[in-house]
Amino acid sequence: MSTTAQALLEVMTTRLRMQENGVTNPPQSIRDVTKSLVSQLAALPPGDPIQVAVLRKKPLHAQYIQERTGLVLAEIADDD
């Protein structure tokens, strides 16, 4: 799935707030990755294309890749 940095930033910022407010309670490793991803997305041009690659659904393993550079911005692996 491809999206823009701005669209993904909005989604991930909402998820981060939910984690911080205790609405969701993922493992600390996922909280750390979410926070890092939000910071990285905020620094990118809003229209930058981001590929969300789901490598495995259960347990979740996904990568967030800046399409322009191929850089993996974040990797979430819910193996806890």
N, C-alpha and C positions, 0 to 999 in steps of 0.2 A: 504494500500500500504506500502510496506517495502522498505527501501533504506539504504544506509550507511551514517554515519556521514559526511564523506568527500563529497559525492555526494550532500547531502542536504546542506552542508555548501557552496558549490559552487553556488547552486541555490539561497540560501537565501542571500549570500553576494552580488550577482548581484541585487537582489530585493532591498536590503538595499541601495546600490549605486544609484539605480534608484530613490528611495524615497528621498535620500539626494540631488540629482541633480534636483529634481522637475519634473522628467519624469513621475512619478506616484505620486498621492497625496491622500493616504489613511488617515483615521482618525489617530490622534496622538496615540491613544491606540494601533493600529496595528503597527505603526512605533516603538513604545517602545518595543513591543513584538518581532518584527523582530530583533531589535538590541540586545536584551537579548538572543534570540535564537542563533544568530550568535556567540556571546561570548561563550555560553555554548557548541555549536557544535565544536568550535575551541579547546576546552579543552578536547574533547573526543578522544579516539583512532580512526583513520580514518575509520577503518573497522567495527566499532561498528554499529550494526543494529538499525535503527530508524523506528518506525512504524508511519505513517502519517494516522491518523484516522479522516475522514471527517464525522462529526456527523450530519451536515446539510449543504446543498449546498447554499441555498438562504434564508436569508443571511448566509454567510459563518460562520461555526463554526467547527474548526479543532483542534486536539491535536497532538503534536509531542512527542512521547513516546520512551524512551530508552528501547529497548526490554530486554536487559540483566537485568535491575533492575526494570522495570515497572514504572520508574520515568517519570512523565509528565514534559518535559522540557519547553514546552510553550503551551499556548492555545490561539487561535485567534478566536474571536467572533466579527464579523462585524455587531454589533447591533446599531451602531451610525447612 
